[in-house]
Amino acid sequence: MNRPAIRRPRCRGWNFVRMIVLAGLLAAGVARGQGEGPEPTAEPTSSKWPRLWSSEWPKEKKLEVLNAAVIGGMATYGLLFWGYGGHSFQVVDERWLSRGSVHGGADKFGHAFSTYVGAMSYGALYEKWGYERHLASRYGALSSFATFFMIEFGDAFSRHGFSVEDLIVDACGALWGYLRREHPAFRELVDFRVAYWPSWGTWRGYTSDYISDYSGFKYLLAFKGAGVDALASTWMKYLELQLGYYTRGYESQDWCYYGMPHRVVYAGIGVNLSAIFRERGWRKTATFLDFYQPPLTSLTADWNIDR
């Protein structure tokens, strides 16, 4: 069985970055960035050296040091391991969500989601440091976009090349994070989530690259009944309409299981697990479920658009 021509994957450095960003979601405590819980108190330190998260540094200096450390660290890592500086400036066409793109476009949703989570994490941390909420949201979105822009700019001077498509979806993800923090009505109405279950090839040990295991990912928007005034006081507040996208068969380790590379769009009805857990006081679990859709928690109708 012959496969359609698929371009070789770009930089695997996104795996490293996404792990940092997703870890930041847990470490920074995104729930605080959504107006939950009391204001944090200053953390004392016994060390003679001021720590980045202590009260001994002004919030402005913390922001500057954090951004310089993250962006500088990514640049250094790129020089050492991603081949930055080894090529003249080049721009590549990644063909958006077309069938012949590297991952069928699933990586574009991965970029947007990573930058979105980054904006939420940065914003939550800045607010914890004492920035006014609106300013924290703005700086959080800018910091997230700046981090991923630096990586894309570095790629331009490597064999991977600069992707305008990636930069656009990065900006969209940062903007989504800003809107979610700033507008409670928007936050109550829709979630941007990922659903993940390891693909066939990953289960069998052909790869340990879970972050770019696109045959295991689904990306979705969940429109929640709780965000609609007419439904918020009824049992339908626990329901949600889901619209999603995923691809299968693009990864070299499992295309023989999923068949020819194909793209799928779907619609479904799900349960708003986040609302259920939040009502029972499980705020951290509820916050996690704002971003992650567990398997087997919705009924969907799928359409293979390449059939």
Kinemage of the C-alpha trace (Angstrom):
@kinemage 1
@onewidth
@group {chain A} dominant
@subgroup {mainchain}
@vectorlist {calphas} color= white
{ca met a 1} P 0.000 0.000 0.000
{ca asn a 2} L 1.495 3.300 -1.095
{ca arg a 3} L 1.241 6.332 1.100
{ca pro a 4} L 0.798 9.883 -0.232
{ca ala a 5} L 3.908 12.021 -0.167
{ca ile a 6} L 4.354 13.368 3.362
{ca arg a 7} L 6.985 15.925 4.244
{ca arg a 8} L 9.441 14.992 6.942
{ca pro a 9} L 8.539 16.268 10.425
{ca arg a 10} L 10.021 19.503 11.629
{ca cys a 11} L 11.818 20.213 14.854
{ca arg a 12} L 11.127 17.798 17.692
{ca gly a 13} L 12.119 20.599 20.064
{ca trp a 14} L 8.416 21.341 20.487
{ca asn a 15} L 8.238 18.197 22.606
{ca phe a 16} L 10.580 19.716 25.172
{ca val a 17} L 8.784 23.064 25.113
{ca arg a 18} L 5.321 21.586 25.522
{ca met a 19} L 6.458 19.534 28.512
{ca ile a 20} L 7.698 22.743 30.144
{ca val a 21} L 4.471 24.584 29.369
{ca leu a 22} L 2.192 21.803 30.590
{ca ala a 23} L 4.272 21.439 33.737
{ca gly a 24} L 3.919 25.181 34.193
{ca leu a 25} L 0.160 24.787 34.135
{ca leu a 26} L 0.339 22.599 37.214
{ca ala a 27} L 3.151 24.491 38.950
{ca ala a 28} L 1.716 27.970 38.512
{ca gly a 29} L -1.761 26.985 39.659
{ca val a 30} L -4.047 28.116 36.871
{ca ala a 31} L -7.013 28.079 39.229
{ca arg a 32} L -5.689 31.251 40.817
{ca gly a 33} L -5.645 32.876 37.421
{ca gln a 34} L -9.391 32.253 37.117
{ca gly a 35} L -10.328 34.248 40.182
{ca glu a 36} L -10.560 31.276 42.533
{ca gly a 37} L -9.186 31.219 46.037
{ca pro a 38} L -7.782 33.912 48.322
{ca glu a 39} L -4.981 36.254 47.438
{ca pro a 40} L -1.575 34.610 47.981
{ca thr a 41} L 0.527 35.786 50.873
{ca ala a 42} L 4.185 36.678 50.669
{ca glu a 43} L 6.477 33.718 51.041
{ca pro a 44} L 9.308 34.217 53.506
{ca thr a 45} L 12.772 33.052 52.658
{ca ser a 46} L 15.648 32.223 54.921
{ca ser a 47} L 18.250 32.249 52.188
{ca lys a 48} L 20.572 35.233 51.862
{ca trp a 49} L 19.989 35.022 48.092
{ca pro a 50} L 16.548 36.311 47.033
{ca arg a 51} L 14.494 33.684 45.242
{ca leu a 52} L 12.513 34.481 42.114
{ca trp a 53} L 9.206 33.698 43.817
{ca ser a 54} L 10.005 35.414 47.124
{ca ser a 55} L 8.895 38.875 48.207
{ca glu a 56} L 12.452 40.196 48.188
{ca trp a 57} L 12.356 41.061 44.496
{ca pro a 58} L 9.860 43.532 43.016
{ca lys a 59} L 7.383 41.960 40.628
{ca glu a 60} L 8.850 43.865 37.682
{ca lys a 61} L 12.275 42.329 38.234
{ca lys a 62} L 10.755 38.863 38.620
{ca leu a 63} L 9.006 39.252 35.270
{ca glu a 64} L 12.172 40.426 33.533
{ca val a 65} L 14.317 37.655 34.994
{ca leu a 66} L 11.759 34.935 34.249
{ca asn a 67} L 11.343 35.951 30.606
{ca ala a 68} L 15.061 36.390 30.077
{ca ala a 69} L 15.739 32.999 31.640
{ca val a 70} L 13.076 31.150 29.638
{ca ile a 71} L 13.783 32.780 26.285
{ca gly a 72} L 17.542 32.719 26.812
{ca gly a 73} L 17.364 29.109 27.915
{ca met a 74} L 15.381 28.117 24.843
{ca ala a 75} L 17.833 29.947 22.565
{ca thr a 76} L 20.791 28.215 24.191
{ca tyr a 77} L 19.101 24.829 23.951
{ca gly a 78} L 18.374 25.498 20.289
{ca leu a 79} L 21.985 26.375 19.569
{ca leu a 80} L 23.180 23.194 21.261
{ca phe a 81} L 20.599 20.665 20.105
{ca trp a 82} L 18.274 22.078 17.406
{ca gly a 83} L 20.869 23.337 14.944
{ca tyr a 84} L 20.219 27.060 15.319
{ca gly a 85} L 22.721 29.070 13.300
{ca gly a 86} L 23.520 26.206 10.972
{ca his a 87} L 21.519 27.524 8.033
{ca ser a 88} L 20.735 30.820 6.347
{ca phe a 89} L 17.311 32.351 7.023
{ca gln a 90} L 14.560 30.373 5.307
{ca val a 91} L 10.771 30.291 5.349
{ca val a 92} L 8.877 27.018 4.829
{ca asp a 93} L 5.322 26.353 3.682
{ca glu a 94} L 3.690 23.793 6.005
{ca arg a 95} L 0.383 23.719 4.092
{ca trp a 96} L -1.857 24.283 7.093
{ca leu a 97} L -4.349 21.400 7.549
{ca ser a 98} L -3.917 19.851 4.111
{ca arg a 99} L -3.699 16.107 3.721
{ca gly a 100} L -0.121 16.349 2.503
{ca ser a 101} L 1.138 18.329 5.494
{ca val a 102} L 3.415 16.715 8.055
{ca his a 103} L 0.744 15.718 10.579
{ca gly a 104} L -2.372 16.621 8.661
{ca gly a 105} L -2.482 19.877 10.593
{ca ala a 106} L -2.770 18.308 14.044
{ca asp a 107} L 0.500 19.977 15.008
{ca lys a 108} L -1.074 23.394 14.374
{ca phe a 109} L -3.673 22.716 17.047
{ca gly a 110} L -0.841 21.500 19.269
{ca his a 111} L 0.974 24.814 18.818
{ca ala a 112} L -2.154 26.811 19.619
{ca phe a 113} L -2.916 24.732 22.701
{ca ser a 114} L 0.637 25.010 24.018
{ca thr a 115} L 0.689 28.793 23.659
{ca tyr a 116} L -2.791 29.010 25.196
{ca val a 117} L -1.702 27.037 28.256
{ca gly a 118} L 1.477 29.111 28.411
{ca ala a 119} L -0.519 32.358 28.469
{ca met a 120} L -2.715 31.021 31.269
{ca ser a 121} L 0.290 29.843 33.283
{ca tyr a 122} L 2.314 33.026 32.891
{ca gly a 123} L -0.752 35.144 33.693
{ca ala a 124} L -1.551 33.161 36.830
{ca leu a 125} L 2.034 33.462 38.033
{ca tyr a 126} L 2.192 37.208 37.378
{ca glu a 127} L -1.047 37.731 39.277
{ca lys a 128} L 0.353 35.727 42.167
{ca trp a 129} L 3.386 38.015 42.166
{ca gly a 130} L 1.149 41.049 42.636
{ca tyr a 131} L 0.300 42.294 39.156
{ca glu a 132} L -3.211 43.627 38.695
{ca arg a 133} L -5.346 41.016 36.976
{ca his a 134} L -5.769 42.742 33.613
{ca leu a 135} L -2.065 43.550 33.397
{ca ala a 136} L -1.154 40.000 34.399
{ca ser a 137} L -3.363 38.641 31.610
{ca arg a 138} L -1.785 40.968 29.057
{ca tyr a 139} L 1.763 40.223 30.118
{ca gly a 140} L 1.003 36.511 30.314
{ca ala a 141} L -0.181 36.389 26.699
{ca leu a 142} L 2.817 38.432 25.536
{ca ser a 143} L 5.302 36.272 27.451
{ca ser a 144} L 3.849 33.067 26.033
{ca phe a 145} L 3.893 34.383 22.479
{ca ala a 146} L 7.429 35.764 22.910
{ca thr a 147} L 8.673 32.360 24.090
{ca phe a 148} L 7.273 30.519 21.095
{ca phe a 149} L 8.212 33.291 18.656
{ca met a 150} L 11.835 32.953 19.755
{ca ile a 151} L 11.739 29.237 18.962
{ca glu a 152} L 10.193 29.845 15.553
{ca phe a 153} L 12.773 32.556 14.834
{ca gly a 154} L 15.550 30.177 15.809
{ca asp a 155} L 14.111 27.530 13.494
{ca ala a 156} L 14.485 30.018 10.633
{ca phe a 157} L 18.265 29.649 10.949
{ca ser a 158} L 18.176 25.848 10.999
{ca arg a 159} L 17.156 23.151 8.547
{ca his a 160} L 13.601 23.344 9.892
{ca gly a 161} L 12.827 26.836 8.640
{ca phe a 162} L 10.482 29.584 9.769
{ca ser a 163} L 6.780 28.703 9.621
{ca val a 164} L 4.323 31.575 9.247
{ca glu a 165} L 1.500 29.108 9.932
{ca asp a 166} L 3.007 28.174 13.291
{ca leu a 167} L 3.430 31.823 14.250
{ca ile a 168} L -0.198 32.599 13.414
{ca val a 169} L -1.592 29.747 15.505
{ca asp a 170} L 0.796 30.654 18.336
{ca ala a 171} L -0.706 34.137 18.343
{ca cys a 172} L -4.216 32.665 18.324
{ca gly a 173} L -3.394 30.469 21.324
{ca ala a 174} L -1.994 33.400 23.301
{ca leu a 175} L -5.056 35.497 22.446
{ca trp a 176} L -7.356 32.670 23.542
{ca gly a 177} L -5.593 32.518 26.904
{ca tyr a 178} L -5.949 36.273 27.317
{ca leu a 179} L -9.672 36.219 26.508
{ca arg a 180} L -10.283 33.324 28.860
{ca arg a 181} L -8.676 35.111 31.780
{ca glu a 182} L -10.285 38.466 31.042
{ca his a 183} L -13.872 37.525 30.201
{ca pro a 184} L -15.769 35.282 32.655
{ca ala a 185} L -18.681 34.864 30.211
{ca phe a 186} L -16.281 33.516 27.570
{ca arg a 187} L -14.660 31.223 30.122
{ca glu a 188} L -18.045 29.857 31.187
{ca leu a 189} L -19.195 29.267 27.614
{ca val a 190} L -16.332 27.453 25.871
{ca asp a 191} L -13.226 25.408 26.668
{ca phe a 192} L -10.298 24.577 24.389
{ca arg a 193} L -9.200 21.049 25.333
{ca val a 194} L -7.129 18.082 24.280
{ca ala a 195} L -8.116 14.453 24.533
{ca tyr a 196} L -5.304 11.925 24.554
{ca trp a 197} L -4.907 8.181 24.594
{ca pro a 198} L -1.594 6.630 23.426
{ca ser a 199} L -1.647 5.487 19.821
{ca trp a 200} L -1.124 1.940 18.623
{ca gly a 201} L 2.561 2.526 17.877
{ca thr a 202} L 3.215 4.190 21.216
{ca trp a 203} L 1.576 1.380 23.168
{ca arg a 204} L 3.863 -1.093 21.420
{ca gly a 205} L 6.997 0.850 22.212
{ca tyr a 206} L 7.870 2.036 18.713
{ca thr a 207} L 8.249 5.528 20.149
{ca ser a 208} L 8.347 7.184 23.550
{ca asp a 209} L 7.495 10.593 22.066
{ca tyr a 210} L 4.132 11.057 23.762
{ca ile a 211} L 4.015 14.818 23.193
{ca ser a 212} L 4.069 14.473 19.385
{ca asp a 213} L 2.006 11.284 19.328
{ca tyr a 214} L -0.588 12.919 17.088
{ca ser a 215} L -2.327 9.613 16.347
{ca gly a 216} L -3.378 9.670 19.994
{ca phe a 217} L -4.501 13.298 20.248
{ca lys a 218} L -7.814 14.987 19.601
{ca tyr a 219} L -8.346 18.746 19.827
{ca leu a 220} L -11.764 20.132 20.635
{ca leu a 221} L -13.887 23.090 21.572
{ca ala a 222} L -16.501 22.335 24.239
{ca phe a 223} L -19.496 24.694 24.299
{ca lys a 224} L -20.957 24.390 27.797
{ca gly a 225} L -24.581 24.621 28.797
{ca ala a 226} L -23.498 26.350 32.000
{ca gly a 227} L -22.450 29.356 29.938
{ca val a 228} L -25.912 29.846 28.424
{ca asp a 229} L -28.267 31.843 30.648
{ca ala a 230} L -31.337 29.867 29.596
{ca leu a 231} L -29.655 26.568 30.574
{ca ala a 232} L -27.515 27.589 33.565
{ca ser a 233} L -30.290 26.889 36.082
{ca thr a 234} L -31.346 23.544 34.586
{ca trp a 235} L -29.824 20.058 34.445
{ca met a 236} L -28.569 20.918 30.944
{ca lys a 237} L -25.807 23.001 32.496
{ca tyr a 238} L -23.936 19.707 32.876
{ca leu a 239} L -24.026 19.042 29.126
{ca glu a 240} L -21.812 20.419 26.408
{ca leu a 241} L -21.554 20.389 22.626
{ca gln a 242} L -18.126 19.343 21.397
{ca leu a 243} L -16.554 20.095 18.006
{ca gly a 244} L -13.178 18.546 17.302
{ca tyr a 245} L -10.433 17.575 14.886
{ca tyr a 246} L -7.827 14.822 14.782
{ca thr a 247} L -5.609 12.908 12.381
{ca arg a 248} L -4.546 9.274 12.168
{ca gly a 249} L -1.911 7.377 10.227
{ca tyr a 250} L 0.586 10.200 9.762
{ca glu a 251} L 3.154 8.915 12.248
{ca ser a 252} L 5.688 6.450 10.839
{ca gln a 253} L 5.356 4.102 13.816
{ca asp a 254} L 1.646 3.359 13.395
{ca trp a 255} L 0.409 4.158 9.900
{ca cys a 256} L 0.111 0.435 9.123
{ca tyr a 257} L -2.495 0.177 11.907
{ca tyr a 258} L -4.557 3.263 11.062
{ca gly a 259} L -4.278 2.860 7.292
{ca met a 260} L -3.789 5.699 4.859
{ca pro a 261} L -3.217 9.080 6.534
{ca his a 262} L -6.543 10.745 7.111
{ca arg a 263} L -8.121 13.733 8.843
{ca val a 264} L -11.281 13.581 10.905
{ca val a 265} L -13.727 16.194 12.132
{ca tyr a 266} L -16.355 15.313 14.709
{ca ala a 267} L -19.238 16.599 16.777
{ca gly a 268} L -20.542 15.176 20.012
{ca ile a 269} L -22.367 15.536 23.271
{ca gly a 270} L -20.371 15.357 26.496
{ca val a 271} L -20.674 15.817 30.236
{ca asn a 272} L -19.193 18.936 31.804
{ca leu a 273} L -17.028 17.106 34.330
{ca ser a 274} L -15.318 20.330 35.350
{ca ala a 275} L -18.608 21.834 36.565
{ca ile a 276} L -19.430 18.703 38.541
{ca phe a 277} L -16.072 18.615 40.328
{ca arg a 278} L -16.018 22.377 40.916
{ca glu a 279} L -19.434 22.275 42.613
{ca arg a 280} L -18.088 19.662 45.005
{ca gly a 281} L -15.046 21.700 45.937
{ca trp a 282} L -12.474 19.775 43.848
{ca arg a 283} L -11.071 22.951 42.294
{ca lys a 284} L -7.725 21.619 41.085
{ca thr a 285} L -9.330 18.617 39.421
{ca ala a 286} L -11.973 20.875 37.896
{ca thr a 287} L -9.292 23.211 36.526
{ca phe a 288} L -7.392 20.300 34.984
{ca leu a 289} L -10.607 19.152 33.297
{ca asp a 290} L -11.008 22.594 31.750
{ca phe a 291} L -8.025 21.613 29.583
{ca tyr a 292} L -8.233 17.827 29.288
{ca gln a 293} L -11.046 15.625 27.981
{ca pro a 294} L -10.818 12.110 29.481
{ca pro a 295} L -11.486 9.157 27.148
{ca leu a 296} L -14.994 7.697 26.888
{ca thr a 297} L -16.698 10.778 28.347
{ca ser a 298} L -18.636 11.865 25.250
{ca leu a 299} L -20.716 10.482 22.392
{ca thr a 300} L -19.449 11.620 19.002
{ca ala a 301} L -20.152 11.331 15.290
{ca asp a 302} L -16.936 11.318 13.226
{ca trp a 303} L -16.420 12.240 9.571
{ca asn a 304} L -13.293 11.106 7.705
{ca ile a 305} L -12.792 13.963 5.267
{ca asp a 306} L -10.236 11.974 3.208
{ca arg a 307} L -12.418 8.969 2.485
